Amino acid sequence: MNNSIKFCFSRITTGM
């Protein structure tokens, strides 16, 4: 589950 959260966060930071 931690991996999923990290992936989602990574996508948000990349979108920014």
C-alpha positions as CSV (number, residue, x, y, z in Angstrom):
1,M,0.0,0.0,0.0
2,N,2.9,2.3,0.8
3,N,4.1,1.9,-2.8
4,S,0.8,3.0,-4.1
5,I,0.8,6.2,-2.0
6,K,4.4,7.0,-3.1
7,F,3.4,6.5,-6.8
8,C,0.4,8.8,-6.4
9,F,2.5,11.4,-4.7
10,S,5.2,11.1,-7.3
11,R,2.6,11.7,-10.1
12,I,1.2,14.8,-8.3
13,T,4.7,16.3,-7.8
14,T,5.5,15.5,-11.5
15,G,2.3,17.2,-12.6
16,M,3.3,20.3,-10.6
